[in-house]
Amino acid sequence: MSPFARWFQARVLRKEGGEAELLLPVREEFIQGQGLVHGGILAALLDSALGQAVESLLPSGARVVTVELSLSYLAPVRQGVLRARGWVLAPGRRVFHAAGEVLDEGGNPVAFAKATFYRKEGGYPGEGRS
């Protein structure tokens, strides 16, 4: 698990067949100056859900990176547990298009995203160096 994933603490409920679902309880450190969940938290949650959906179609150990993420914020969030759902719209050999949404505890949509992912062959720059 990456350091970000350990800090973020989103729980993967489902990851299969080009779909994924994650839960994230709102924590105090997610709140910005106006008392709302910071938009970057919603963006990270959607990026994670869409990425998990893409990874569900790949062989174990395959890697993808986000090359584009477009987000629309639909409603403010102050507290509760967020549910993110992601699904693959168009799988390719190297490029994948996905979409998803974040719902509040009442099932109301609070954010929507679409993203493009690139399947990475080999390691990342700097990987394996101490």
N, C-alpha and C positions, 0 to 999 in steps of 0.2 A: 504494500500500500504506500502511495506517495505521501510526502509530508503534507501536501495540500489536502488530500483525501482524509488523512487523520484529523486535521484541524476542522475541515468542513463538516464531517460526520453525516453526510447524506447516506441513507440506508437504501440499498438496492432491493426492491421487493420482487422485481421480475426483470429478466433479461433473456429474451428468446424470440426467434422468428422475426427479427427486424423491429422488435418493440422493446421498450424498457419503461419501468416505473420506479421512481425514487421518492422517498419521504425525507423531509428536512424540518425538524422542529426549529422555530424561530428562537434565536438566542439574543441576549442583550447586545453582544458585540456586532450584531447584524444591523442594528438600528442607527440611522443617520440623524443629523441635527434637527430634523422636523418630526422625529418620532416615528418614522416609517422605515420598513426594511429597505436597505440600500439597493438601488437598482443593480449594482454589480453582483449582489448575492443572487438575485433572480437570474441574471445572465449566466453566472457560474452554474447554477442548478440546471438550467436548460442546456447549457453546453455539455454538462455531465450526462443528462438523460439522453440527449440525442447521440452523443458519442457512445454510450452504452448500447443504444439500439443498433448502431452501425456495427459495433464490435460483436454483437450477437450473431451476425451473419458471417463472421470471419473465423478462420481456424485459430485454435488456441495459440497465443503468443504473437499474433499479428497486431500491428499497431496502426492507428490512424491519428491524424492531426487535424485540427479545425483550421480551415483556410478562410472561412467567411461565416459570420454570425450576425443575423439581423433580428432585432428584438422589438416588440411592441409592448408597452406597458398599458394594461387595461384598467387596473384598479389598484389603489394603495393597500399595503399590508402592514399591520402593526404587530400582530402576534399570531400564535397558533402553529399548526403543523401544515407545511406546504407539501403538495403532491405534484410531482412533475411526471409527465408522460411524454415519451418520444417515440417516433416511428420513422422508418426509412421510407421515403417517397420513391427514390430511384437508385437502386444499387448498381454499381458498375464494377469493373475490374480494379480500377484505381480511385475513381471519384464516386462519392456517395452524396446524395441529397436527402436531408431529413428535416422533419418539422416536429414541433411539440408545444406543450402548454404547461403552465403552472396553475394549479387550482388551490383555493384556500380551503379551510376546514369545512365550509359549507358547500364545496363543490363548484364555487364560482370561479370563472377564469380571471386570473390577475395578470398574466403575461403570455405572449405567444412568440415563438421564434421559428426561423428557418435557418438552415446551416448547410454548408458544404464541407465535406471531410475528404482528406486525401490519404490513401493507404500508403504507408511508409514502408519501404523495404530496407532492412538492415537497421543499424542503430542511429542514434541522434548524435549530432556534433558534440564532442566532449565526453560522451559516454565511455565508461571504462577507464577514465583517467582518475588519478587520485589528486 
